[in-house]
Amino acid sequence: MNRITKQLIALFIAVVVLFLVLNYKFSFISFENSEAIPQSEASGKTEMSIPVSTMVVNPQLLNNKIKITGTLIANESVELSPEMAGKITAIYFNEGDKVVKGALLANINARDLKAQLEKAKFSLKLYQDNENRQRQLLEKEAISQEEYDIAITELRTSEAEIKVLQAQIAKSQIRAPFNGTIGLRQVSEGSYVTPNTTLASLYSINPIKIEFSVPGKYSNRIMKGQNLTFTIESSAKVYNGKIYAIEPKVDPDTRTLKVRAIADNKDRKLFPGQFANVEFTLETIEDALLVPTVAVIPELNGHRLFKYESGKALSIPVSIGTRTDSDVQIVKGITQQDTIITSGILQLRSGVPVTISEIN
């Protein structure tokens, strides 16, 4: 290797070493400078103010309402069945007829009973004549008291037999127990029926009843005389009713309390069995503090919301009360005239700067 080649190699090595030394020194200086400059300055960014909507809390009237489902039931209803077995000899009603209490609806064959009744009436006349003669003889002291007692006993026994037969004949007649409307007929003339046979159903639907169940926790807020409203599936009309009866027991299986209300049905547009959406007021709060539901954040141990204070968002724990469709009552954590943040909730944390873009 000649002299020139050796000099070139030495020069190349010197250049490489110098480059490495300068690169290390520059990196060390840059690291020190980055440590000395605050992070916010190094990035050239500052914490931005978040635009939010707010509302000022003021006391409001709150009607604590409950919405539940119920069923319409007839004011009175009964399945018409005979009290005795036999063949139907006559039917005096048409399906859908309106009948009055006591109206004769059907007859069951009772010819044998009527024959026995006729026989008993002849016997009664005989016993009446005998008692009359015995009484006259007793007054003349022609017979003893015992003989007269036998005659009067026979008379009373005959009268009792007639009453028994009359009661049995009455059982052969099916009559309407109340004013109402006859449903669909299940038998025809000539059918043999028993006390287990249903001839038809009878309904009284004016007024009509509404039956529903409320959670047991509201049991102390339900009272007779409370007004309610309800709607049915086939109509948008709102009907009015009034609670008239409350079951004095909470169902241990469902933990609900059964309640019945009554409503006018003069136009007969409401029918038993229909589904009803029931709504009524449990209580009225005069000075409730309400905030939009979207402003309240649920947590594992409760709830919280953000309050606007001195240009910043402040996270505070709260206790909630009654809910409505769009608002929730705050019972602890805020006071009147507090400014509550209602939008941008997901971007907020306690202490972050905010700018009010809208006040509701």
JOKAZI-V156778 format. One record per pair of residues at least 12 apart in sequence whose ideal C-beta (glycine too) atoms are under 10 Angstrom apart, sorted by the first residue. I is the first residue (numbers start at 1). J is the second residue. D is the distance in Angstrom with one decimal. If there is no record, write none. Layout:
{{I;J;D} {I;J;D}}
This chain:
{{46;353;9.9} {47;351;9.9} {47;352;7.4} {47;353;6.5} {48;352;9.2} {48;353;7.7} {48;355;9.5} {49;311;7.8} {49;312;9.3} {49;352;8.3} {49;353;4.2} {49;354;6.1} {49;355;4.7} {50;313;7.6} {50;341;9.4} {50;343;9.8} {50;344;5.6} {50;347;5.5} {50;348;6.7} {50;349;9.9} {50;352;6.3} {50;353;7.1} {50;354;5.0} {50;355;7.0} {50;357;9.6} {51;343;8.5} {51;344;6.9} {51;347;9.7} {51;354;7.4} {51;355;5.0} {51;356;7.8} {51;357;4.2} {51;358;8.7} {52;306;8.1} {52;308;7.5} {52;313;7.3} {52;341;4.9} {52;342;7.6} {52;343;5.5} {52;344;4.5} {52;345;8.4} {52;347;8.5} {52;348;7.5} {52;352;9.9} {52;354;4.9} {52;355;7.1} {52;356;6.4} {52;357;6.6} {52;358;8.3} {53;292;9.6} {53;295;9.5} {53;340;9.8} {53;341;7.3} {53;342;5.0} {53;343;4.0} {53;344;7.5} {53;356;7.5} {53;357;6.2} {53;358;4.2} {53;359;7.4} {53;360;6.4} {54;295;9.4} {54;306;9.3} {54;307;9.1} {54;308;5.2} {54;313;9.9} {54;338;9.9} {54;339;5.0} {54;340;6.3} {54;341;5.4} {54;342;6.2} {54;343;8.3} {54;354;8.6} {54;356;5.3} {54;357;8.8} {54;358;7.4} {54;359;5.5} {54;360;7.2} {55;290;9.6} {55;291;7.0} {55;292;7.4} {55;295;8.0} {55;308;9.6} {55;338;9.4} {55;339;7.2} {55;340;5.5} {55;341;8.5} {55;342;5.5} {55;343;9.9} {55;358;9.3} {55;359;6.9} {55;360;4.2} {56;308;9.5} {56;336;9.0} {56;337;6.2} {56;338;7.4} {56;339;5.5} {56;340;7.8} {56;359;7.1} {56;360;8.3} {57;289;5.3} {57;290;7.7} {57;291;6.5} {57;307;9.3} {57;330;7.7} {57;334;6.0} {57;335;7.7} {57;336;6.3} {57;337;6.7} {57;338;4.9} {57;339;7.7} {57;340;5.9} {58;287;9.3} {58;289;8.0} {58;290;8.9} {58;336;6.3} {58;337;7.2} {58;338;9.7} {59;285;9.2} {59;286;7.5} {59;287;3.7} {59;288;6.6} {59;289;6.4} {59;290;8.8} {59;336;6.2} {60;285;8.6} {60;286;8.9} {60;287;7.6} {60;288;5.6} {60;289;7.8} {60;290;5.4} {60;327;8.6} {60;329;9.3} {61;284;7.1} {61;285;7.3} {61;286;6.1} {61;287;8.1} {61;288;7.3} {61;290;9.8} {62;283;8.7} {62;284;7.2} {62;285;4.2} {62;286;8.1} {62;287;8.6} {62;288;3.7} {62;289;9.2} {62;290;6.6} {62;321;8.7} {62;322;6.3} {62;324;7.4} {62;327;8.4} {62;329;6.2} {63;280;9.9} {63;281;5.0} {63;282;8.6} {63;283;8.0} {63;284;5.4} {63;285;8.0} {63;288;9.6} {63;322;9.2} {63;324;8.6} {64;218;9.7} {64;221;8.5} {64;281;6.6} {64;282;4.7} {64;283;4.7} {64;284;7.2} {64;285;6.6} {64;288;8.8} {64;321;8.6} {64;322;4.7} {64;323;9.3} {64;324;8.5} {64;329;8.5} {65;228;9.8} {65;229;9.7} {65;279;5.8} {65;280;6.8} {65;281;5.2} {65;282;6.9} {65;283;9.4} {65;284;9.8} {65;322;8.9} {65;324;7.7} {65;325;9.6} {66;214;6.7} {66;215;8.4} {66;218;6.7} {66;221;8.8} {66;222;9.5} {66;228;9.5} {66;278;8.4} {66;279;7.2} {66;280;6.5} {66;281;8.0} {66;282;5.6} {66;322;9.9} {67;230;10.0} {67;277;6.9} {67;278;7.2} {67;279;4.9} {67;280;8.8} {67;325;9.5} {68;212;5.4} {68;213;7.3} {68;214;6.2} {68;215;8.6} {68;218;9.8} {68;228;9.8} {68;230;9.7} {68;256;9.3} {68;259;9.2} {68;276;9.3} {68;277;8.1} {68;278;5.3} {68;279;7.9} {68;280;8.8} {69;212;6.7} {69;213;9.0} {69;230;9.6} {69;275;6.7} {69;276;6.9} {69;277;6.2} {69;278;6.9} {70;209;9.6} {70;210;5.0} {70;211;5.8} {70;212;3.1} {70;213;8.0} {70;214;9.8} {70;228;9.4} {70;230;6.9} {70;241;9.7} {70;259;8.4} {70;260;9.1} {70;261;8.1} {70;274;9.6} {70;275;7.9} {70;276;4.5} {70;277;7.9} {70;278;4.7} {71;209;9.2} {71;210;7.4} {71;211;5.4} {71;212;7.3} {71;272;8.3} {71;273;6.8} {71;274;7.3} {71;275;6.6} {71;276;6.5} {71;278;9.8} {72;205;8.6} {72;208;5.7} {72;209;7.1} {72;210;5.9} {72;211;7.9} {72;230;8.6} {72;232;7.4} {72;239;9.8} {72;263;8.6} {72;265;8.9} {72;270;5.7} {72;271;6.7} {72;272;5.6} {72;273;6.5} {72;274;4.5} {72;275;8.0} {72;276;5.7} {73;203;9.8} {73;205;9.3} {73;208;7.5} {73;209;4.8} {73;210;7.5} {73;211;5.3} {73;260;8.0} {73;272;5.3} {73;273;7.7} {73;274;9.5} {74;180;8.2} {74;181;9.4} {74;201;9.2} {74;202;9.2} {74;203;4.6} {74;204;6.1} {74;205;5.4} {74;206;9.6} {74;207;9.9} {74;208;6.9} {74;209;7.1} {74;265;9.8} {74;271;8.7} {74;272;4.3} {74;273;8.9} {75;178;9.1} {75;180;8.7} {75;203;8.3} {75;204;4.7} {75;205;6.4} {75;206;7.0} {75;207;5.5} {75;208;6.0} {75;209;5.9} {75;262;7.4} {75;263;9.9} {75;265;8.3} {75;272;9.0} {76;177;8.2} {76;178;5.3} {76;179;8.6} {76;180;6.5} {76;202;7.9} {76;203;7.3} {76;204;4.0} {76;205;8.8} {76;209;9.4} {77;178;9.5} {77;180;7.9} {77;183;9.0} {77;201;6.6} {77;202;6.9} {77;203;4.9} {77;204;7.2} {77;205;8.7} {77;272;6.8} {78;176;9.1} {78;177;6.0} {78;178;7.8} {78;180;8.3} {78;198;9.9} {78;200;9.9} {78;201;7.0} {78;202;5.3} {78;203;8.4} {78;204;9.2} {79;183;9.1} {79;186;9.2} {79;197;9.6} {79;198;4.6} {79;199;8.2} {79;200;7.9} {79;201;5.4} {79;202;8.1} {80;93;9.2} {80;105;6.5} {80;106;7.9} {80;174;5.8} {80;175;9.2} {80;176;8.1} {80;177;8.5} {80;182;8.2} {80;183;9.0} {80;185;9.6} {80;186;9.1} {80;187;9.9} {80;197;9.6} {80;198;6.8} {80;199;4.6} {80;200;5.3} {80;201;6.8} {80;202;5.8} {81;174;7.9} {81;186;10.0} {81;193;7.9} {81;194;8.5} {81;195;5.8} {81;196;7.1} {81;197;6.0} {81;198;5.6} {81;199;6.6} {81;200;9.6} {82;106;7.8} {82;107;9.7} {82;108;5.5} {82;171;7.4} {82;172;7.6} {82;173;9.0} {82;174;5.8} {82;187;9.7} {82;193;5.3} {82;194;7.4} {82;195;6.1} {82;196;9.4} {82;197;6.7} {82;198;9.8} {82;199;7.3} {83;108;8.9} {83;167;9.8} {83;168;9.1} {83;170;8.5} {83;171;4.0} {83;172;8.1} {83;173;9.3} {83;174;8.3} {83;195;6.2} {84;108;6.4} {84;109;9.8} {84;110;8.1} {84;113;9.2} {84;168;7.2} {84;169;9.7} {84;170;9.9} {84;171;4.7} {84;172;6.1} {84;193;9.0} {84;194;8.4} {84;195;7.0} {85;108;8.0} {85;192;7.4} {85;193;6.8} {85;194;4.5} {85;195;6.9} {85;196;9.3} {85;197;8.6} {86;107;9.3} {86;108;4.0} {86;109;4.9} {86;110;7.1} {86;111;9.9} {86;112;9.7} {86;113;9.8} {86;171;9.5} {86;172;6.6} {86;191;9.9} {86;192;7.1} {86;193;6.9} {86;194;8.6} {87;107;9.8} {87;108;6.8} {87;109;4.7} {87;189;8.8} {87;190;6.4} {87;191;7.2} {87;192;5.2} {87;193;7.7} {88;106;5.9} {88;107;7.1} {88;108;5.9} {88;109;7.8} {88;172;9.8} {88;174;8.9} {88;187;6.2} {88;188;7.5} {88;189;5.5} {88;190;6.5} {88;191;5.1} {88;192;7.8} {88;193;6.0} {88;197;9.3} {88;199;7.9} {89;106;8.4} {89;107;4.9} {89;108;6.7} {89;109;5.1} {89;110;8.5} {89;111;8.9} {89;172;8.7} {89;189;6.9} {89;190;8.2} {90;104;8.8} {90;105;9.6} {90;106;6.5} {90;107;4.4} {90;108;9.1} {90;109;9.7} {90;173;9.8} {90;189;6.4} {91;105;7.3} {91;106;4.9} {91;107;8.2} {91;174;9.1} {91;185;7.3} {91;187;7.8} {91;188;7.4} {91;189;5.5} {91;190;9.9} {91;191;9.3} {91;199;7.9} {91;200;9.2} {92;104;5.5} {92;105;5.7} {92;106;6.4} {92;107;7.9} {92;173;9.9} {92;174;9.1} {92;175;9.9} {93;105;5.0} {93;106;7.5} {93;174;9.4} {93;176;8.5} {93;182;5.2} {93;185;7.7} {93;199;9.1} {93;200;7.4} {93;202;9.4} {94;182;7.4} {94;185;8.2} {95;181;9.7} {95;182;6.2} {95;183;7.0} {95;184;5.4} {95;185;5.3} {95;200;7.3} {96;181;6.7} {96;182;6.4} {96;183;7.8} {96;184;8.4} {96;185;9.8} {97;176;9.8} {97;180;9.7} {97;181;7.2} {97;182;4.8} {97;183;9.9} {97;200;9.8} {97;202;9.9} {98;176;9.9} {98;179;7.7} {98;180;7.3} {98;181;5.3} {98;182;7.8} {99;175;9.1} {99;176;4.5} {99;178;9.1} {99;179;7.1} {99;180;6.5} {99;181;7.6} {99;182;6.1} {99;202;7.3} {100;176;6.6} {100;178;8.8} {100;179;5.3} {100;180;8.9} {101;175;8.3} {101;176;5.7} {101;177;6.7} {101;178;5.1} {101;179;5.4} {101;180;8.5} {101;204;9.8} {102;175;5.6} {102;176;6.4} {102;177;8.4} {102;178;9.2} {102;179;9.5} {103;174;9.9} {103;175;6.3} {103;176;4.6} {103;177;10.0} {103;179;9.1} {103;182;9.8} {104;173;5.9} {104;174;7.6} {104;175;5.6} {104;176;8.3} {105;173;8.3} {105;174;4.8} {105;175;6.2} {105;176;6.0} {105;182;7.6} {105;185;10.0} {105;199;7.4} {105;200;7.9} {105;202;8.4} {106;172;9.3} {106;173;7.6} {106;174;4.4} {106;175;8.9} {106;185;9.5} {106;187;8.3} {106;189;8.6} {106;191;9.9} {106;193;8.9} {106;199;6.1} {106;200;8.9} {107;172;6.3} {107;173;5.9} {107;174;7.7} {107;189;9.4} {108;169;9.8} {108;171;8.0} {108;172;4.2} {108;173;7.6} {108;174;7.5} {108;191;9.9} {108;192;9.4} {108;193;6.9} {109;172;7.2} {109;190;10.0} {109;192;9.4} {110;165;9.6} {110;168;7.4} {110;169;5.2} {110;170;9.2} {110;171;8.2} {110;172;3.8} {110;173;8.3} {111;172;9.7} {112;168;9.8} {113;164;9.7} {113;165;5.8} {113;166;8.9} {113;167;9.8} {113;168;5.2} {113;169;5.0} {113;170;9.8} {113;171;9.0} {113;172;7.0} {114;165;8.2} {114;166;9.9} {114;168;9.8} {114;169;6.3} {114;172;9.1} {115;165;9.6} {116;161;8.6} {116;162;9.5} {116;164;9.5} {116;165;5.5} {116;168;8.7} {116;169;9.3} {117;161;9.0} {117;162;6.6} {117;164;9.4} {117;165;4.3} {117;166;6.6} {117;168;8.7} {117;169;6.6} {118;165;9.3} {119;161;9.6} {119;162;9.9} {119;165;9.2} {120;158;6.6} {120;159;9.1} {120;160;9.8} {120;161;5.1} {120;162;4.8} {120;163;9.6} {120;164;8.9} {120;165;6.0} {120;166;9.4} {121;158;8.9} {121;161;9.9} {121;162;6.5} {121;165;9.3} {122;158;9.8} {123;154;9.0} {123;155;9.8} {123;157;9.6} {123;158;5.3} {123;161;7.9} {123;162;8.8} {124;154;9.9} {124;155;7.6} {124;157;9.8} {124;158;4.5} {124;159;6.4} {124;161;8.3} {124;162;6.1} {125;158;9.1} {126;154;9.0} {126;155;9.3} {126;158;8.2} {127;151;7.5} {127;152;9.0} {127;153;9.5} {127;154;5.0} {127;155;4.2} {127;156;8.7} {127;157;8.0} {127;158;4.7} {127;159;8.3} {128;151;9.8} {128;154;9.9} {128;155;6.1} {128;158;8.3} {128;159;9.1} {129;151;9.9} {129;155;9.6} {130;150;9.5} {130;151;5.2} {130;152;9.4} {130;154;7.0} {130;155;7.4} {131;148;8.0} {131;150;9.8} {131;151;4.7} {131;152;5.5} {131;153;9.4} {131;154;7.6} {131;155;4.6} {131;156;9.2} {131;158;9.9} {132;151;8.9} {132;155;9.4} {133;148;9.9} {133;151;8.0} {134;147;6.4} {134;148;4.7} {134;149;9.1} {134;150;8.2} {134;151;4.0} {134;152;7.7} {134;154;9.8} {134;155;9.6} {135;148;6.4} {135;151;7.8} {135;152;8.2} {136;148;9.9} {137;151;9.6} {138;151;9.1} {171;195;9.5} {174;193;9.4} {174;199;6.4} {174;200;9.4} {176;202;6.2} {177;202;7.2} {177;204;9.8} {178;202;7.4} {178;203;9.7} {178;204;5.7} {179;202;9.3} {179;204;6.2} {179;206;9.4} {180;201;9.2} {180;202;4.7} {180;203;5.3} {180;204;4.1} {180;205;7.7} {180;206;9.4} {181;201;9.3} {181;202;7.2} {181;203;5.4} {181;204;7.6} {181;205;7.0} {181;206;9.5} {181;268;8.6} {182;199;9.4} {182;200;5.5} {182;201;7.6} {182;202;5.9} {182;203;8.2} {183;198;9.8} {183;199;10.0} {183;200;5.4} {183;201;3.9} {183;202;7.0} {183;203;6.4} {184;200;6.4} {184;201;7.6} {185;198;9.8} {185;199;6.9} {185;200;4.9} {185;201;9.6} {186;198;5.3} {186;199;6.0} {186;200;6.0} {186;201;8.7} {187;199;5.3} {187;200;8.1} {201;272;9.9} {203;271;8.8} {203;272;6.4} {204;265;9.9} {204;272;9.9} {205;265;5.7} {205;268;6.4} {205;269;9.9} {205;270;7.0} {205;271;6.8} {205;272;6.4} {206;263;9.6} {206;264;7.4} {206;265;4.4} {206;266;6.0} {206;267;8.8} {206;268;6.4} {206;270;8.8} {207;241;8.8} {207;242;9.8} {207;244;9.7} {207;261;9.9} {207;262;5.1} {207;263;6.0} {207;264;5.6} {207;265;5.7} {207;266;8.6} {207;270;9.3} {208;239;9.1} {208;241;8.7} {208;261;9.7} {208;262;7.3} {208;263;5.7} {208;264;8.1} {208;265;4.3} {208;268;9.0} {208;269;9.7} {208;270;4.9} {208;271;8.1} {208;272;7.2} {208;274;9.1} {208;276;9.9} {209;241;8.6} {209;244;8.3} {209;245;8.9} {209;260;5.5} {209;261;6.9} {209;262;5.5} {209;263;7.7} {209;265;9.6} {209;270;9.9} {209;272;8.4} {210;228;7.8} {210;230;6.0} {210;239;8.7} {210;241;5.6} {210;242;9.8} {210;243;9.1} {210;244;10.0} {210;259;8.7} {210;260;6.9} {210;261;4.5} {210;262;7.4} {210;263;6.3} {210;270;9.0} {210;274;9.6} {210;276;5.6} {210;278;6.4} {211;245;9.5} {211;247;9.9} {211;258;6.9} {211;259;7.4} {211;260;5.2} {211;261;8.1} {211;276;8.9} {211;278;9.7} {212;228;9.1} {212;230;8.7} {212;243;9.8} {212;256;9.1} {212;257;9.7} {212;258;7.8} {212;259;5.8} {212;260;8.1} {212;261;7.8} {212;276;7.4} {212;277;9.8} {212;278;5.2} {212;280;9.7} {213;247;8.8} {213;250;9.7} {213;251;7.4} {213;254;6.8} {213;255;9.6} {213;256;3.8} {213;257;6.5} {213;258;5.2} {213;259;7.0} {214;246;9.3} {214;250;9.8} {214;256;6.3} {214;257;5.3} {214;258;8.5} {214;259;6.0} {214;278;9.2} {214;280;9.2} {214;282;8.9} {215;250;9.2} {215;254;9.1} {215;255;6.9} {215;256;6.0} {215;257;7.7} {216;249;10.0} {216;250;4.3} {216;251;8.1} {216;252;9.6} {216;254;8.7} {216;255;4.7} {216;256;6.1} {216;257;5.7} {217;250;9.7} {217;255;8.4} {217;256;9.9} {217;257;9.5} {218;256;9.4} {218;257;7.4} {218;259;9.7} {218;282;6.1} {218;283;9.7} {219;246;8.4} {219;247;9.8} {219;248;9.9} {219;249;9.8} {219;250;6.3} {219;255;9.9} {219;256;9.3} {219;257;5.0} {219;259;9.8} {220;257;10.0} {220;282;9.9} {221;280;10.0} {221;281;9.5} {221;282;4.6} {221;283;6.2} {222;243;6.9} {222;246;5.8} {222;257;6.6} {222;259;6.1} {222;280;8.8} {222;282;7.9} {223;243;7.1} {223;246;7.9} {224;242;8.5} {224;243;5.8} {224;244;6.3} {224;245;7.2} {224;246;6.6} {224;259;9.6} {224;261;9.9} {225;242;6.4} {225;243;6.6} {225;244;7.9} {226;241;9.6} {226;242;7.0} {226;243;4.6} {226;244;9.7} {226;246;9.7} {226;259;9.1} {226;261;8.3} {226;280;6.0} {226;281;7.8} {226;282;8.8} {227;240;6.7} {227;241;7.4} {227;242;5.6} {227;243;8.0} {227;261;8.9} {227;280;6.8} {227;281;8.1} {228;240;7.5} {228;241;5.1} {228;242;7.1} {228;243;6.7} {228;259;9.3} {228;261;5.8} {228;263;8.7} {228;276;9.9} {228;278;5.9} {228;279;6.6} {228;280;3.6} {228;281;8.3} {229;241;7.4} {229;263;9.5} {229;277;9.1} {229;278;7.6} {229;279;5.4} {229;280;7.1} {229;281;9.7} {230;261;8.1} {230;263;7.5} {230;270;9.4} {230;274;10.0} {230;275;10.0} {230;276;4.5} {230;277;6.1} {230;278;4.6} {230;279;7.0} {230;280;8.8} {231;275;9.6} {231;276;7.0} {231;277;5.0} {231;278;8.7} {231;279;8.5} {232;269;8.5} {232;270;6.8} {232;271;8.9} {232;274;5.1} {232;275;6.7} {232;276;5.7} {232;277;7.7} {233;274;7.1} {233;275;5.5} {233;276;8.6} {233;277;8.4} {234;269;8.5} {234;270;9.6} {234;271;9.2} {234;274;7.5} {234;275;9.4} {235;269;7.0} {235;270;9.0} {235;274;9.8} {237;267;10.0} {237;269;7.9} {237;270;9.8} {238;277;9.8} {238;279;9.0} {239;263;5.5} {239;264;8.1} {239;265;8.6} {239;269;8.9} {239;270;7.2} {239;276;8.4} {239;278;9.9} {240;261;9.6} {240;263;6.5} {240;264;7.8} {241;260;9.6} {241;261;4.2} {241;262;6.2} {241;263;3.7} {241;264;8.4} {241;276;9.1} {241;278;8.1} {241;280;8.7} {242;261;5.9} {242;262;6.1} {242;263;7.6} {242;264;9.8} {242;280;9.7} {243;259;6.0} {243;260;7.3} {243;261;4.8} {243;262;8.3} {243;280;7.7} {244;259;9.2} {244;260;6.3} {244;261;6.4} {244;262;5.0} {245;258;9.0} {245;259;7.4} {245;260;4.5} {245;261;8.4} {245;262;8.6} {246;258;7.7} {246;259;5.3} {246;260;7.7} {247;259;7.2} {247;260;8.3} {259;278;9.0} {259;280;9.5} {261;276;9.5} {261;278;7.7} {261;280;8.5} {263;276;9.4} {282;322;8.7} {283;322;8.4} {285;321;8.2} {285;322;7.3} {285;329;7.3} {285;331;9.8} {287;336;8.5} {288;321;7.5} {288;322;7.4} {288;324;9.7} {288;327;8.9} {288;328;9.9} {288;329;4.9} {288;330;8.5} {288;331;8.6} {289;318;9.6} {289;321;9.0} {289;327;9.9} {289;328;9.8} {289;329;6.6} {289;330;4.9} {289;331;7.7} {289;332;9.7} {289;333;9.3} {289;334;6.2} {289;335;7.8} {289;336;7.0} {289;338;8.4} {289;340;9.5} {290;321;9.6} {290;322;9.0} {290;323;9.8} {290;324;7.6} {290;326;9.1} {290;327;4.2} {290;328;7.0} {290;329;5.8} {290;330;7.5} {291;305;6.7} {291;318;8.7} {291;320;9.3} {291;327;6.5} {291;328;6.3} {291;329;8.4} {291;330;5.9} {291;334;7.7} {291;338;9.3} {291;340;5.2} {291;341;9.8} {291;342;7.4} {292;305;9.7} {292;326;6.4} {292;327;6.0} {292;328;7.8} {292;340;8.3} {292;342;5.3} {292;343;9.2} {292;360;8.3} {293;320;9.6} {293;323;7.1} {293;324;8.3} {293;325;8.6} {293;326;6.1} {293;327;6.3} {293;328;5.2} {293;342;10.0} {294;326;8.7} {294;327;9.9} {294;328;9.7} {294;342;6.6} {294;343;7.8} {294;345;7.0} {295;307;9.8} {295;318;9.8} {295;327;9.3} {295;328;8.3} {295;330;9.5} {295;340;5.7} {295;341;6.7} {295;342;4.7} {295;343;8.4} {295;345;6.8} {296;318;7.1} {296;320;6.6} {296;323;9.6} {296;327;9.5} {296;328;5.5} {296;330;7.9} {296;340;9.4} {296;342;10.0} {296;345;9.0} {297;315;8.5} {297;318;9.4} {297;345;6.5} {297;346;9.1} {297;348;9.5} {298;320;9.2} {299;317;8.0} {301;317;8.5} {302;317;5.8} {302;318;7.5} {302;319;6.9} {302;320;8.4} {302;332;9.9} {302;333;9.3} {303;317;7.2} {303;318;5.4} {303;319;7.3} {303;320;5.5} {303;328;8.4} {303;330;8.7} {303;333;8.4} {304;316;6.2} {304;317;5.0} {304;318;6.2} {304;333;8.0} {304;350;9.3} {305;317;8.8} {305;318;5.7} {305;320;9.7} {305;328;9.6} {305;330;7.7} {305;333;7.6} {305;334;7.6} {305;338;9.7} {305;340;6.1} {305;341;7.4} {305;342;9.0} {305;345;8.2} {306;339;9.9} {306;340;7.3} {306;341;4.2} {306;342;8.9} {306;344;8.9} {306;345;6.6} {306;348;5.3} {306;349;9.0} {306;350;7.7} {306;352;9.2} {306;354;8.3} {307;333;8.9} {307;334;6.8} {307;338;5.7} {307;339;6.5} {307;340;5.9} {307;341;7.0} {307;350;9.8} {308;338;8.4} {308;339;4.2} {308;340;7.2} {308;341;5.6} {308;342;9.9} {308;354;6.6} {308;355;10.0} {308;356;6.8} {308;359;9.7} {309;338;8.7} {309;339;7.6} {309;354;9.8} {310;353;9.8} {311;353;5.9} {311;354;6.9} {311;355;7.9} {311;356;9.0} {312;348;9.6} {312;350;8.2} {312;351;5.6} {312;352;6.5} {312;353;5.7} {312;354;6.4} {313;341;5.9} {313;344;8.7} {313;345;9.1} {313;347;9.3} {313;348;4.6} {313;349;7.4} {313;350;6.6} {313;351;7.2} {313;352;5.3} {313;353;8.0} {313;354;4.9} {314;341;9.1} {314;348;9.7} {314;350;5.9} {314;351;7.3} {314;352;9.6} {314;354;9.8} {315;341;9.8} {315;348;7.6} {315;349;7.2} {315;350;3.8} {315;351;8.4} {315;352;9.6} {316;333;5.5} {316;334;7.2} {316;338;9.1} {316;340;9.6} {316;350;8.5} {317;332;8.6} {317;333;5.9} {318;330;5.1} {318;331;8.1} {318;332;6.3} {318;333;3.2} {318;334;6.3} {318;340;9.8} {319;331;5.1} {319;332;3.8} {319;333;6.2} {319;334;10.0} {320;332;8.7} {320;333;9.0} {339;356;8.1} {339;359;8.1} {340;360;9.4} {341;354;6.9} {341;356;8.7} {342;358;8.8} {342;359;9.7} {342;360;6.6} {343;357;8.3} {343;358;7.8} {343;360;9.4} {344;357;9.0}}
